[in-house]
């Protein structure tokens, strides 16, 4: 009889232990404060265990709250590939050195094209022009420039700024929430000393929000508009080098010309 | 190879004939014919250069074709600026074309004038090159002497 009772007690304890290891049960029972719920993005699998089997604990306070984007970063959402690609923040930049017979005309032509593409000239130094143009027109610009002369050097960079954008979003949200909390505290403060302290902290937090939002806007601008630096090199600076690189198909033509008379005379 | 050699022989014969009775072409004032050269070459004291040559090309093309090919090469491949283009006739009434250009050689701005005549597969040219200021002072005189070329 005693052994039968012992068996029941053992089974009951084992069952309780199993329940406490069930992550779904654990999630249901975990205390989630309202702030923490707001911070977590709408993730269909918010507490799904990663491959290592560690479940992310819901935070007890706002400071340790899993922020938007962080969860998504660690446990990628099951988005379709095109949707994920569309969400990517890519900063495009390029440089070109083009040899042209008339740099001034080429620069004027580029300026006109950039306007047509919806971009603008950021600066021009001598024969180097830096333009900003919609990222969607980046390839078209390269295509056009390749046809404007002989490309001497060409480079393109695509910097993935998705993580930076997400991080900035998280920090802006956190700073705004901190500011809201400070405002609430300020309304409840009854001592002058407390009021002054909270106001100082509020100023600092507000500055943080503005600074971070400024960085967000700058990043959005860098993503929206690609930067293209084009240096136009006059072809006449080194006609001999050009001649040797691109000889005429007619041999006799390669033997005439000012440089040939100067050198072969 | 043989045709190229023939071309040089023909040019040598023409130049020899030219120098036999009179010069291959009348030289503008200030030019000196260089006697130690196979081709017709002349210079001035301020280093303006005149050079007459003949080339063979296996492609038989018209004067218009070669003139256009030359201009294309000069402008689009070498960055020359074409200043002016005109027609000429040699002493033997052979139709030709002259092309005047401006360009840089060795970092120096120079003027370049070429007279072009075509006879079947033979292309004949007279070239004049000088530093920009020297060129400007002499180019008209040189262009006029193109009509005295014995081609």
Interface residues (C-beta under 8 A of the other chain):
Chain A: X101 X234 X235 X236 X237 X239 X240 X242 X243 X246 X248 X250 X251 X252 X253 X255 X256 X257 X258 X259 X261 X262 X265
Chain B: X41 X49 X51 X53 X55 X56 X57 X59 X69 X70 X73 X74 X75 X76 X77 X78 X79 X80 X81 X101 X103 X104 X105 X106 X107 X110 X112 X114 X123 X125 X127 X129
